[in-house]
Amino acid sequence: MKNTPFVNKHEALGAKMAEFAGYNMPISYSGINDEHFAVRNSIGVFDVSHMGEFILKGEHALDLIQRVTSNDASKLINGQAQYSCLPNDNGGIVDDLIVYCLEQNKTYLLVVNASNIEKDWNWIAGHNDKGVDMENISDQTCLLAIQGPNACKLMEPLTPTDLQKLKYYTFEKNSFAGVDNVLISATGYTGAGGIEIYFENKDGHADKIWDAIFGAGKAGNIKPCGLGARDTLRLEMGYCLYGNDIDDTTSPLEAGLGWITKLKKAVDFPSKNTLIDQKAAGIQKKLVGFEMIERGIPRHHYPIMDSEGRQIGQVTSGTQSPSLGKAIGLGYVEISHASLDKEIFISIRNKGVKAKVVKTPFE
C-alpha cells in the first residue's frame, strides 16, 4: 500500500486506517456520524492526496482534452474548473474528473480518481497523437479538502485569496499558510461549501499546512474526517461515485450526467454518436435516488424489485443518512419505474423492503 504524506498525522490522531485504491487511508477518527455533522454544521478536513493529477500543456492541450472529455473545455478561462467525464468507446465511462484551466489554450490540470490513475493516463495518452506534453504529478501532489459552511471564513487568515468571494468551480494560485504556489479551489465532494487545496509535497509543506489548518479551524471545532464521512456526505447530495454509481458499463445519460455531455460541441469524442443515438431513442434505465419507507439499509448490488417481485434494477450506493435520519440510496431502475414517488422494493436478505423514488439532493 502507498501512504499519503499525512499518514503520521492520521495515526497520531487515532484514525481507523484501511486500504482504498491501493492507499493506506483514514476511514474514520471520532466516528462517521460525528465527522459528517462537523462538515455539515461547521468544518472538517479530508486528506484526499490519493487522487490523481495530470498536467497537459502545449498548443494542442485543449484539443486533446476536447477529444477525450464529454464536457466543453473550450468554455474555460484562466481560473475556472469544470466537472467532466471520459467516455469510452462503448457508451460507458472511463472515469469522471475535474479539468482546471491554468493557462487558457495552453496548460490544464486534470484531477482523476485514485483507483483509475493508470487507466486514465493510458486512455488519454492513447489519444495523444499531436505531441501534447503530459506529466503525471500524482505522487508529488498533496490534496486536502477543507469543507463545511465555516471553512472559508476560518481559513481566510491563512491566504491573501478572498475565499468567501471565490465562486464555485473557480480557483486561484496563491500562498497558503506561508507556502507559495498553492492551488486553492472552490470545489468539494460534500455539498457543504469550502475549498480544496493542491500543493507540492516538499520541504515539510504537508505538516506545515496541516498544522496551520487545524490551528485556524480551532474556533469552529474543526475535525479530521475520513472516507466514511466523505461517502455519507456525497451520497446525501446524490453525487456519483466511480465504481459504484458510474463505470465502464453506464452511460453518462443514464447516470443523469447529460449536463456534462455536450453532444453539440464541434469536436468528436469517444461514443459521441452512440450517445446522440441513445438520447434520440430514449434511455432504458436511469440512476435514481430513493429513500426507504420500511426499515432496512440498502447496500451496493442489492436487487431492486417491482411490486410483483420482478427485478427492475440494482442498488449502486446506500447508507443510513446521518443528516436525515433515514436510509437512502442510489440505483439504476428501468425507465418505467424512475418517476418521482414511484414505489419500489429493495431486496434485503431475500425480502422486498418498501422504498420510493425521490429527487436528489436528498431532503
N, C-alpha and C positions, 0 to 999 in steps of 0.2 A: 504493500500500500504506500501511496505517496502521502506526505504530510504537507499542510499549508504552513506558511511562516508563523502562524499563530497557534500552533499545536501546544506549545508550552503554556500559553495563556489559558487555553481550554482545559488542559489537565490541571493546572493550578486552581482553576475555578470549580473543579469537580465535575466537569462535563461528562455525561454519558456518551462515549465515543463508539462509532461503528463505521464499517466500510460503506462508502457510497461512491459509485462511479470510479472506483479504484483509489479513492482518497480516504484517509482516516479523518472522519468528520464528526463534529459535535451534533448529537441528536437532541439533547436537552440538558439543561443545567438545573434550574429550580422547578422544572415541570412544564409540560407543553402548555397547559392552560394558563399558568402564571406568566409565561413568556408571551403567549398570544395576547393576553389582556394588557401587558406592558406596551406592546406595539399599538394595539387598537386605541389605548387611552393616553399614552404619553410617548415613550421612546424605547426602542430596543435595537440591538446591533447583531447582524449576522455576518459571519465570515463566509463569504462565497468565493474565495480565492481559487476554488477548484474549477470555476468556469473557464472557458477557452476564449482567447483573444488573438485575432489575426489583424495585421496591418496590411492593407492593399494600397499600393501607390504607383503613380505613373500616369501617363496621358490616357491610358486605356483602362484605368482602375474603375471608373464609373461604368464603362461599357461592360466590363466583366461582371460587376455587381448586378447590373440590369439584366444580364443574360442568365444569372443563376437564382435571382430572388423574384418573388411574386409581387412585391410592392414596387412603387415607382420612386427609386432613389434619386432621380433627376430633380425631384422637388426639393431636395435637401440643400440648405445653405450652411455655411460655417456655423457650428454651434447647435445644430439640430440633430436629433436622433430619430430613428424610425423602427417600429416593430415590423418584422417581415418573416417570410419562411423560404426555405429552399425546396421547391417542388422536385420530385424525382421524375423519372420517365414514364411512370405508370399511374399518374394522377395522385400519388401519395406525397408524403412529406419527409424529406431527408432530415430536417431539423427546423426549429424556429429560432430566431436570432434577433439581435438589435444591431442596426447599422448606424454608426456615428460618422458624421461628416466633419473631418478635421480640417480639410482644405478642399473647397469645392472643386470637383472635377479632377482632383489630384490624389488626395490621401484620405483613407477611410479606415475606421476601426470596426471590425465585426466581432460581436460577442456571442458565443455559441454555448450550448450545453456541454457540461463536463464529460458526460458519457459519449458524446459524439465528436470530440475534438479531432481524432484521427480520421474518422469517416467524413466529416465536413471538409477537412483540409484536402483530402483526396478528391472529393467531389468537385470542389471549387478549382483545385489545381488541374483537374481533368478537363475543365472548360477554358483554361487559361492559354489560349493559342496566340495571344498578342504580346506576350512577354511582360505582363504586369508583375511588378516586384511584390512578392508575397513573403511575409515574415510571421512566423508563429511565436508570439511573445507570451504564451500562456504560462510557462513555468516561471517567468520572472515578474509576473504581474500579480499584485495584491488587489483584492476587491472586497470592500466592506460595504454592506447595505445598512445605512443608519435610517431607520424607519419609524414613523409614528407622527401624530399631529404636533408634537412639541420638538421634533427633530431639528427642523431648520432654525427655529428660534434659539435653541440651546447650542447648536453648532456654530452659529454666526460669529462668535468671538474668535473662532479658530481660523477664519479666512477673510480676505478682503471682498470675496464674492458676496453679493446681497442674496443670500439663499432664499429668503422669503419672497423675492421677486423673480426667482428663476422659474420660468414657465415649464410645465410638464413636457417631458421629452426634449428639453434643451439642456445644454451643458456649457461649462467654462473650464478652461485650464487655468489654474491659479495656485498660489501657495495654500497649504492647509496644515495647521499645527507646526508651522515652521519648515515644512517640507515643500520644495518647489515642484512645479510641473505635475500637479495632481489634477486628474480629470474629475470634475465634480458634476454629477449628472442628476437631474430631477427625474429619476426613474425609480422603479422598485417593483416588487412582486407581491405586495401586501395590500394595496389599495388604501393604505393608511397615511400616505404622504411621506415626505422625507427625501433623502438623497442616496446615491451610490457613489463611492469614490474609488478610482483606479490609480494605482501608483506603483512605481518600480520597487521591487524588493532588494534594497541595497542599503548599506551604511546604517543599519539599525532603524530604518524608517518604519518598519512594521510595528515594533514595540513602541516607538515614539508616538506614532499616530494613535494606536490603540489606547495608550495611557492618557493621551490628551482628550480623546473622545469620552472616555469614562470619567475623567475629571470634569469636563464641561457639562456632561449629562447628569451629574450627581443631583442637581436641583430637581430634575424630572424623574428621579428614581430609575435611572437607566438600567437596563438588564441585558446581559448577553443572551442571545437566542439561538436555538439550534434548528436543524432541518425539520423537526417535528412541528414546531410552531409555524415555520415557513410554509409547510404544507396545509395546515388548517387555515391560515390566513389567505393563501391564494385560492383555496377551494371556496371559501365564503364569497370571494369575488367572481367565481366562475372562470378563473384563469386556467388555461390548458397547461398540463404537464406533459412534456415529451416522454414517450414510453408508456404513458397511461392513456391520456385522452387524445393524443395525436401520435402517429408513427408512419412508417412507410406504406401502410395499407389504408390510411384515412385521408380523404381529400380535404383540402382547406375549406371547400364549400360545405361539406358535410359537418365540419368542425365549427361552423359559424365564423370562419375567418375569411369570408368573402370580402370584408372591408380592407384586408391587406392583400387581396388578389386582384391586381389591376389588369383585367383581361383586355382593356383597350390601350394599354401602353404600347408604344410603337415597336418596342424591342421584343423579340420572341424569347421565351424562357421555357424550360422543360415542362411538358404537359399542358402548355397554354391551350392548344387546340382541343385536347381532351377535356379540359375544364370548361372551355367555351361550349362544347357539346353537352357536357354534364349540366351546365346551367340551363341550356336551352331545353333539354329533355326533362329536367327536374330531378333533384336528388331523391334517392330511395330510402336513405336513412339520415338521421340528424342527431347531433350531440345536444342533449337537453339537460337542464337542471331539474332535480326532483327533490322533494322532501318526504320523509317517512310520515305516514299517518298513524300506522300501528308501530309498536315497539320493535326495534331492530336496527342494527348498524349495517349499512351497505358496504361491501368491500369490492375491490378490484376483481373483475372476472365473474362476479355473481350474475346469473342469468336474470333478465328482465322478462316478465310474462304478461300476457293479457288476462282478462277475467276468466277465459276458458282454459287457462293453463298452457297456452301455446307460447313458446319463446319468441319474443319480438325484438330482443336486443341484449345488451350486456353492460353492466356497470363498469366504468373506467376509473372512477375515483369516488371515495366515500368516507365520511367521518361523522363523529358527533360534534356539531358546531359549538365551540365554546361561547361565542357571542350570542347565538340564537337559542341555545339550549335545546336543540333538536337535531335529529340525524338528517344529513343532506348528502347529495351525491350528484355525479355527472355520469351520463351513459348514452350510448347510441341506441336509438329505437327506430323502428320502421316509421316512415314519414306519417303514416295514418294515425300514429299514436303520439305525435310530437306536439300537439296543440296544448296550450296552457290549460291547466286544471284537469288534464286527461288522467284518469285513474289507471295506474299500472301496479304491478306486483313484483317485488324483489324476492327471488328465491333464496331464502336463508335456511340452511340445513333442510333442504327439500320441502320447505313450506313457503307458500306465497304470502308475503307480508305487504300490506297495502301501502301505496305511496301515490303521490300525484306530481305531475309536471308543473314546474314553476319557473318564473323568469330569473335570470341572473343579472347582477349580483343578488345573492340570496338575501332575504329580509324577513 
